Amino acid sequence: MKKEKKDNLSVKELKHQSRRYSIKEGIFAHIQGAFGGKYVSPFAIAINSSNSIVALLTAVSGLLGPLAQTLSSRLIEKYPRKKIILKAIFFEFLMWLPFVAIAILFYFNILVNFLPFLVLFSFSLYVIFGNIASPAWFSWMGDIVDEKYRGRWFSKRSLILGFVAGIFAILAAFLLNYFKSKNWTMFGFMILFSLAFITRLISWRILRKQYEPKIKLKKGYYFSFWDFLKKAPKTNFGKFTIFRALLGFSVSISSSLLAIYLLRNLNFNYVTYMIIIFSASAFSLLVLNLWGVLADKYGNYRILVVTTIFIPIVPILWILSQNPIYMIFVPSLVSGVSWAGFNLAEGNFIYDNVSSQKRGLAVSYYNLLNGIGVFFGATLSAILIKFLTVSFIEPLFLIYIFGGIMRMVFVFWWIPKMNEIKKTKKFESSKKFKNILFKQFKSSFAEEAHEIMSIKKYLRMK
């Protein structure tokens, strides 16, 4: 009996240690994204890639990522999750070396016409390797984080990692601006991509230390993608999947061109660009807990209804003014707040509608359909930006307006077709609801501030 208690305590301690490692590993993984992932589109623009190539970066990310997840979801049946993740991430961080080589080739004016296509190819491989690890990582983390505080722990982790990523992304922008002022832009990108390589290598080494519980898969859990598609129009989750794919299609029409709009059309420097991009994430972090409380109280479907009222107007807001302050406090604010609520409710809505045994496969199919939508939306955007010629309005503006209208059409057609399946409270009176919002926002803001102040603690973990 004592030995059994000791073994249980040992597993408990190993899980606790693994959670701490996960935060530390995640910090370095997100720093990689801040130095590398967020600057792939600016890099493509810097080496004179066409607008179509830049838009296609979103397309390949949207399709190849979910496709890799779907294909790799069954690897868990044959191999340990830790082994899958370590191998995938090993190849992922190696993919930063081609980006460094591309910057060197461009600097020495070698194969410059071919380099944009090499960026697209290298980024495609980077996306594939990164997403191969996702199903195994999602499953692994579910086993080391207890269900009773899973939401709170992931919220804390997301806040810390999001804050760190934003700070390093802005620091990277200052570095790029400095090198650009010296006409050494390619050296700046070489340094950033080298740092992305190093920080992902560090996160890989930390992952090797994490404890992996054994997993048991029940027989009969598998169902094919085609079976899923046949039943999709008849189920609540299936309808939501179709809606999400169509929304992904309409969103990527405009989102794939944002870097082009800010850096090429408006000629913003890297610091201004990154502050605008990060401001949406910052607003998201500030209201994340608030959305969580409201979702628990009133249901995830109601949060989806509220947030999808605002999501369609975001592309229109981007083109109303070219003032950076306006862009931070209007489109970035509306986008950050609405997408924070949508993304939270999206995940919870899936949990509510899919049984735990089928959840892994269902989510991989869900992501695949969404990725297909993103692929076709970004591809359409690439075609439009290349061939659309009108004189009465800037072509990019017309594409943004079209993207906003498509969002509205899909939202108003599909949202009413779905429903909430769990019991929730009705909306309070207007005055009481405002009091709830005010109290929860104060509480959420205090929690966010406390978590941000504790980031040093996680950075110094042994």
C-alpha positions as CSV (number, residue, x, y, z in Angstrom):
1,M,0.0,0.0,0.0
2,K,2.8,2.4,0.9
3,K,4.6,1.5,-2.3
4,E,1.4,2.2,-4.3
5,K,1.1,5.6,-2.6
6,K,4.7,6.4,-3.3
7,D,4.3,5.5,-7.0
8,N,1.2,7.7,-7.2
9,L,3.0,10.5,-5.6
10,S,5.9,10.0,-8.0
11,V,3.7,10.2,-11.0
12,K,2.0,13.3,-9.6
13,E,5.4,15.0,-9.1
14,L,6.5,14.0,-12.6
15,K,3.4,15.6,-14.0
16,H,3.9,18.8,-12.0
17,Q,7.5,19.0,-13.2
18,S,6.4,18.3,-16.8
19,R,3.9,21.2,-16.6
20,R,6.7,23.5,-15.4
21,Y,8.9,22.3,-18.3
22,S,6.1,22.8,-20.7
23,I,5.8,26.5,-19.8
24,K,9.6,27.0,-20.1
25,E,9.6,25.0,-23.4
26,G,6.7,27.0,-24.7
27,I,8.5,30.3,-24.0
28,F,11.4,29.4,-26.2
29,A,9.0,27.9,-28.9
30,H,7.1,31.2,-28.9
31,I,10.3,33.2,-29.1
32,Q,11.1,31.2,-32.2
33,G,7.8,32.3,-33.6
34,A,8.5,35.9,-32.7
35,F,11.9,35.8,-34.4
36,G,10.9,33.6,-37.3
37,G,7.3,32.8,-38.0
38,K,6.0,36.4,-37.7
39,Y,8.6,37.6,-40.1
40,V,8.3,35.1,-43.0
41,S,5.8,37.4,-44.9
42,P,8.0,40.6,-44.3
43,F,11.0,38.6,-45.4
44,A,9.2,37.5,-48.6
45,I,8.3,41.1,-49.2
46,A,11.9,42.2,-48.6
47,I,13.3,39.8,-51.2
48,N,10.8,41.3,-53.8
49,S,8.3,38.5,-53.8
50,S,5.2,39.2,-55.8
51,N,2.0,39.9,-53.9
52,S,0.6,36.6,-55.0
53,I,3.6,34.7,-53.5
54,V,3.1,36.5,-50.2
55,A,-0.6,35.6,-50.2
56,L,0.2,32.0,-51.0
57,L,2.2,31.8,-47.8
58,T,-1.1,31.9,-46.0
59,A,-2.6,29.4,-48.4
60,V,0.0,26.7,-47.9
61,S,-0.1,27.3,-44.1
62,G,-3.8,26.8,-44.0
63,L,-3.9,23.6,-46.1
64,L,-0.6,21.8,-45.3
65,G,-0.8,22.3,-41.5
66,P,-4.2,20.6,-41.0
67,L,-3.4,18.0,-43.6
68,A,-0.2,17.1,-41.8
69,Q,-2.2,16.9,-38.5
70,T,-4.8,14.6,-40.1
71,L,-2.1,12.2,-41.4
72,S,-0.1,12.3,-38.2
73,S,-3.0,11.7,-35.9
74,R,-2.8,8.0,-36.3
75,L,1.0,7.8,-35.6
76,I,0.0,7.8,-31.9
77,E,-1.2,4.2,-32.4
78,K,2.2,3.0,-33.4
79,Y,4.8,5.3,-31.7
80,P,5.3,7.1,-28.3
81,R,4.0,10.6,-28.4
82,K,7.2,12.0,-27.2
83,K,9.2,10.3,-30.0
84,I,6.8,11.7,-32.6
85,I,7.1,15.3,-31.2
86,L,10.9,15.2,-30.8
87,K,11.5,14.0,-34.4
88,A,9.0,16.5,-35.9
89,I,10.4,19.5,-34.0
90,F,14.0,18.4,-34.9
91,F,13.2,18.8,-38.6
92,E,11.1,21.9,-37.9
93,F,14.0,23.9,-36.4
94,L,16.4,22.7,-39.1
95,M,14.1,24.5,-41.6
96,W,15.3,27.9,-40.4
97,L,18.7,27.2,-42.1
98,P,17.3,27.5,-45.6
99,F,15.8,30.9,-44.7
100,V,19.3,32.0,-43.6
101,A,20.7,30.7,-46.9
102,I,18.1,32.6,-48.9
103,A,19.0,35.8,-47.2
104,I,22.7,35.2,-48.0
105,L,21.9,34.4,-51.6
106,F,19.7,37.6,-52.0
107,Y,22.4,39.7,-50.4
108,F,25.0,38.5,-53.0
109,N,22.4,38.8,-55.8
110,I,22.4,35.0,-56.6
111,L,19.3,33.4,-58.1
112,V,17.1,36.3,-56.9
113,N,14.2,35.5,-59.3
114,F,14.1,31.9,-57.9
115,L,14.3,32.9,-54.2
116,P,10.6,33.8,-53.6
117,F,9.6,30.3,-54.7
118,L,12.3,28.8,-52.4
119,V,10.8,30.8,-49.5
120,L,7.4,29.3,-50.3
121,F,8.8,25.8,-50.5
122,S,10.9,26.1,-47.3
123,F,7.9,27.6,-45.4
124,S,5.7,24.7,-46.6
125,L,8.1,22.2,-45.1
126,Y,8.4,24.2,-41.9
127,V,4.6,24.2,-41.5
128,I,4.4,20.4,-42.2
129,F,7.0,19.4,-39.6
130,G,5.5,21.8,-37.0
131,N,2.0,20.4,-37.5
132,I,3.0,16.7,-37.5
133,A,3.8,17.2,-33.8
134,S,0.4,18.9,-32.9
135,P,-1.9,15.9,-32.4
136,A,0.6,14.0,-30.2
137,W,1.4,17.2,-28.2
138,F,-2.3,17.9,-27.7
139,S,-2.9,14.4,-26.4
140,W,0.3,14.4,-24.3
141,M,-0.6,17.7,-22.5
142,G,-4.1,16.4,-21.9
143,D,-2.6,13.6,-19.8
144,I,-0.2,15.8,-17.7
145,V,-2.8,18.6,-16.9
146,D,-5.6,17.5,-14.6
147,E,-9.1,18.1,-15.9
148,K,-10.2,20.1,-12.8
149,Y,-7.8,23.0,-13.5
150,R,-7.0,22.4,-17.2
151,G,-8.8,25.6,-18.3
152,R,-7.0,27.7,-15.8
153,W,-3.6,26.3,-16.4
154,F,-3.8,26.6,-20.2
155,S,-5.1,30.2,-19.8
156,K,-2.1,31.0,-17.7
157,R,0.2,29.3,-20.1
158,S,-1.3,31.2,-23.1
159,L,-1.1,34.5,-21.3
160,I,2.6,34.1,-20.5
161,L,3.6,32.8,-23.9
162,G,1.6,35.4,-25.7
163,F,3.1,38.2,-23.8
164,V,6.6,36.9,-24.2
165,A,6.1,36.4,-28.0
166,G,4.8,39.9,-28.4
167,I,7.7,41.5,-26.6
168,F,10.3,39.6,-28.6
169,A,8.5,40.2,-31.9
170,I,8.6,44.0,-31.2
171,L,12.3,43.8,-30.2
172,A,12.9,41.9,-33.5
173,A,11.2,44.8,-35.3
174,F,13.6,47.3,-33.7
175,L,16.6,45.1,-34.8
176,L,15.3,44.9,-38.3
177,N,14.7,48.7,-38.5
178,Y,18.3,49.3,-37.3
179,F,19.7,47.1,-40.0
180,K,17.4,48.5,-42.6
181,S,18.7,52.0,-41.8
182,K,22.2,50.8,-42.5
183,N,21.1,49.1,-45.7
184,W,21.8,45.7,-44.1
185,T,18.3,44.4,-44.1
186,M,19.3,40.9,-45.1
187,F,21.8,40.7,-42.2
188,G,18.9,41.5,-39.8
189,F,16.8,38.6,-41.2
190,M,19.9,36.3,-41.0
191,I,20.2,37.1,-37.3
192,L,16.4,36.6,-36.7
193,F,16.2,33.3,-38.4
194,S,19.4,32.1,-36.7
195,L,17.9,33.0,-33.3
196,A,14.7,31.2,-34.3
197,F,16.8,28.1,-35.0
198,I,18.6,28.4,-31.6
199,T,15.5,29.0,-29.5
200,R,13.6,26.1,-31.1
201,L,16.6,23.9,-30.5
202,I,16.5,25.0,-26.8
203,S,12.8,24.2,-26.6
204,W,13.5,20.8,-28.2
205,R,16.1,20.0,-25.6
206,I,13.6,21.0,-22.8
207,L,11.0,18.7,-24.3
208,R,13.3,15.8,-24.0
209,K,13.2,16.2,-20.2
210,Q,9.4,16.1,-19.9
211,Y,7.6,13.0,-18.5
212,E,5.3,11.2,-20.8
213,P,2.5,9.1,-19.3
214,K,1.5,5.9,-21.2
215,I,-1.6,6.2,-23.4
216,K,-4.3,3.5,-23.9
217,L,-6.4,3.7,-27.1
218,K,-9.7,1.9,-27.3
219,K,-10.6,-0.1,-30.4
220,G,-13.4,1.1,-32.6
221,Y,-12.7,4.8,-32.1
222,Y,-11.7,5.4,-35.8
223,F,-14.0,6.7,-38.5
224,S,-12.9,7.9,-41.9
225,F,-12.9,11.4,-43.2
226,W,-15.6,10.5,-45.8
227,D,-17.9,9.1,-43.1
228,F,-17.4,12.4,-41.3
229,L,-18.3,14.4,-44.4
230,K,-21.5,12.4,-45.1
231,K,-22.8,13.1,-41.6
232,A,-21.6,16.7,-41.3
233,P,-24.8,18.5,-42.7
234,K,-27.0,16.5,-40.2
235,T,-25.2,17.1,-36.9
236,N,-24.6,20.2,-34.8
237,F,-20.8,19.7,-34.8
238,G,-20.9,19.0,-38.6
239,K,-22.7,22.2,-39.3
240,F,-20.3,24.1,-37.2
241,T,-17.4,22.5,-39.1
242,I,-18.9,23.6,-42.5
243,F,-19.4,27.1,-41.2
244,R,-15.9,27.3,-39.8
245,A,-14.4,26.2,-43.2
246,L,-16.4,28.8,-45.0
247,L,-15.5,31.5,-42.5
248,G,-11.8,30.5,-42.9
249,F,-12.2,30.9,-46.6
250,S,-13.7,34.4,-46.3
251,V,-11.2,35.5,-43.6
252,S,-8.1,34.5,-45.5
253,I,-9.2,36.5,-48.5
254,S,-8.2,39.7,-46.6
255,S,-5.9,38.5,-43.9
256,S,-3.4,37.0,-46.4
257,L,-2.8,40.6,-47.7
258,L,-2.4,42.4,-44.4
259,A,1.4,42.4,-44.5
260,I,1.4,43.6,-48.0
261,Y,-1.0,46.4,-47.1
262,L,1.0,47.6,-44.1
263,L,4.5,47.2,-45.4
264,R,4.2,47.7,-49.2
265,N,1.1,49.9,-49.7
266,L,1.5,52.1,-46.6
267,N,5.3,51.7,-46.3
268,F,5.2,51.3,-42.5
269,N,8.5,50.4,-40.9
270,Y,8.9,47.1,-39.1
271,V,8.3,48.5,-35.6
272,T,5.0,50.1,-36.6
273,Y,4.0,47.0,-38.4
274,M,4.7,44.7,-35.5
275,I,3.1,47.0,-32.9
276,I,-0.1,47.0,-35.0
277,I,0.0,43.2,-35.4
278,F,0.7,42.5,-31.7
279,S,-1.9,45.0,-30.5
280,A,-4.7,42.6,-31.6
281,S,-3.0,39.8,-29.6
282,A,-2.6,42.1,-26.6
283,F,-6.3,43.0,-26.6
284,S,-7.1,39.3,-26.9
285,L,-5.1,38.4,-23.8
286,L,-6.8,41.2,-21.8
287,V,-10.3,39.9,-22.4
288,L,-9.6,36.1,-22.5
289,N,-10.7,35.5,-18.9
290,L,-13.8,37.7,-19.3
291,W,-14.9,35.7,-22.4
292,G,-14.3,32.5,-20.4
293,V,-16.6,33.6,-17.5
294,L,-19.3,34.7,-20.0
295,A,-19.1,31.4,-21.9
296,D,-19.4,29.3,-18.7
297,K,-22.4,31.4,-17.7
298,Y,-24.3,31.9,-20.9
299,G,-23.0,29.2,-23.2
300,N,-20.5,29.0,-26.0
301,Y,-23.1,29.3,-28.8
302,R,-24.1,32.8,-27.5
303,I,-20.5,33.9,-27.5
304,L,-20.2,32.7,-31.1
305,V,-23.3,34.7,-32.0
306,V,-22.0,37.9,-30.4
307,T,-18.4,37.7,-31.8
308,T,-19.5,36.8,-35.3
309,I,-21.4,40.1,-35.4
310,F,-18.1,42.0,-35.3
311,I,-15.7,39.7,-37.2
312,P,-17.2,40.5,-40.6
313,I,-16.6,44.3,-40.2
314,V,-12.9,44.0,-39.4
315,P,-11.6,44.1,-43.0
316,I,-13.7,47.2,-43.7
317,L,-12.2,48.9,-40.6
318,W,-8.7,48.3,-41.9
319,I,-9.2,50.4,-45.0
320,L,-11.1,53.4,-43.4
321,S,-7.9,55.1,-42.2
322,Q,-4.2,54.8,-42.7
323,N,-3.3,56.3,-39.3
324,P,-1.3,53.8,-37.1
325,I,-3.1,54.9,-33.9
326,Y,-6.5,54.3,-35.5
327,M,-5.3,50.9,-36.7
328,I,-4.3,49.9,-33.2
329,F,-7.4,51.1,-31.4
330,V,-10.1,50.3,-33.9
331,P,-9.5,47.3,-36.3
332,S,-6.9,45.7,-34.0
333,L,-9.1,46.2,-30.9
334,V,-12.2,44.9,-32.6
335,S,-10.3,42.0,-34.1
336,G,-8.5,41.0,-30.9
337,V,-11.5,41.2,-28.7
338,S,-13.9,39.4,-31.0
339,W,-11.5,36.7,-32.1
340,A,-10.5,36.0,-28.5
341,G,-14.1,35.2,-27.7
342,F,-14.7,33.3,-30.9
343,N,-11.6,31.1,-30.5
344,L,-12.4,30.3,-26.9
345,A,-16.0,29.4,-27.6
346,E,-14.9,27.5,-30.7
347,G,-12.8,25.1,-28.7
348,N,-15.4,24.7,-26.0
349,F,-18.2,24.2,-28.5
350,I,-16.2,21.3,-30.0
351,Y,-15.7,19.7,-26.5
352,D,-19.4,20.0,-25.9
353,N,-20.4,18.3,-29.1
354,V,-17.9,15.5,-29.6
355,S,-17.3,12.6,-27.3
356,S,-13.8,12.2,-25.7
357,Q,-13.1,9.0,-27.6
358,K,-13.7,10.5,-31.0
359,R,-12.4,14.0,-30.2
360,G,-8.9,13.6,-31.7
361,L,-10.1,12.5,-35.1
362,A,-13.0,14.9,-35.2
363,V,-10.8,17.9,-34.4
364,S,-8.2,16.8,-37.0
365,Y,-11.0,16.6,-39.7
366,Y,-12.4,19.9,-38.4
367,N,-8.9,21.5,-38.8
368,L,-8.5,20.0,-42.2
369,L,-11.7,21.4,-43.6
370,N,-10.9,24.8,-42.1
371,G,-7.5,24.6,-43.7
372,I,-9.0,23.8,-47.1
373,G,-11.1,26.9,-46.7
374,V,-8.1,29.0,-45.8
375,F,-6.2,27.6,-48.8
376,F,-8.9,28.4,-51.3
377,G,-9.5,31.8,-49.8
378,A,-5.8,32.8,-49.8
379,T,-5.4,31.4,-53.3
380,L,-8.4,33.4,-54.5
381,S,-6.8,36.5,-52.8
382,A,-3.5,35.8,-54.7
383,I,-5.3,35.6,-58.0
384,L,-7.3,38.7,-57.4
385,I,-4.3,40.8,-56.3
386,K,-2.5,39.8,-59.4
387,F,-5.2,40.2,-62.0
388,L,-7.8,42.6,-60.6
389,T,-7.5,46.0,-62.3
390,V,-10.0,48.7,-61.5
391,S,-9.7,52.5,-61.7
392,F,-12.4,53.7,-59.3
393,I,-10.8,52.1,-56.2
394,E,-7.6,50.6,-55.0
395,P,-7.8,46.8,-55.9
396,L,-6.7,45.8,-52.4
397,F,-9.5,47.8,-50.9
398,L,-12.0,46.1,-53.2
399,I,-10.7,42.7,-52.1
400,Y,-11.1,43.7,-48.4
401,I,-14.7,44.8,-49.0
402,F,-15.4,41.6,-50.8
403,G,-13.9,39.5,-48.0
404,G,-16.0,41.4,-45.4
405,I,-19.2,40.8,-47.4
406,M,-18.4,37.1,-47.7
407,R,-17.9,36.9,-43.9
408,M,-21.3,38.5,-43.4
409,V,-23.0,36.1,-45.8
410,F,-21.6,32.9,-44.1
411,V,-22.3,34.2,-40.6
412,F,-25.9,35.1,-41.2
413,W,-26.6,31.9,-43.1
414,W,-24.9,29.3,-40.9
415,I,-25.0,30.6,-37.3
416,P,-28.8,30.2,-37.0
417,K,-28.5,26.6,-38.1
418,M,-26.6,25.6,-34.9
419,N,-27.7,25.5,-31.3
420,E,-26.4,25.2,-27.7
421,I,-26.6,21.7,-26.3
422,K,-25.8,22.3,-22.6
423,K,-28.0,24.1,-20.1
424,T,-27.1,27.8,-19.6
425,K,-28.5,30.8,-18.0
426,K,-30.5,33.4,-19.9
427,F,-29.1,36.9,-20.5
428,E,-29.5,39.1,-17.4
429,S,-31.2,42.5,-17.5
430,S,-29.2,45.2,-19.3
431,K,-28.1,46.9,-16.1
432,K,-27.2,43.6,-14.3
433,F,-25.3,42.4,-17.4
434,K,-23.2,45.6,-17.5
435,N,-22.3,45.1,-13.8
436,I,-21.2,41.6,-14.6
437,L,-19.1,42.8,-17.5
438,F,-17.5,45.5,-15.4
439,K,-16.7,43.3,-12.4
440,Q,-15.3,40.5,-14.6
441,F,-13.2,42.9,-16.6
442,K,-11.7,44.3,-13.4
443,S,-11.0,40.8,-12.2
444,S,-9.6,39.6,-15.5
445,F,-7.3,42.7,-15.8
446,A,-6.0,42.1,-12.3
447,E,-5.3,38.4,-13.1
448,E,-3.6,39.3,-16.3
449,A,-1.4,41.8,-14.5
450,H,-0.5,39.3,-11.9
451,E,0.5,36.7,-14.4
452,I,2.6,39.1,-16.4
453,M,4.5,40.1,-13.3
454,S,5.3,36.4,-12.6
455,I,6.9,35.7,-16.0
456,K,10.4,36.1,-14.6
457,K,9.6,33.2,-12.3
458,Y,9.0,30.9,-15.2
459,L,12.0,32.2,-17.2
460,R,14.2,31.3,-14.2
461,M,12.9,27.8,-13.7
462,K,15.5,25.1,-13.4
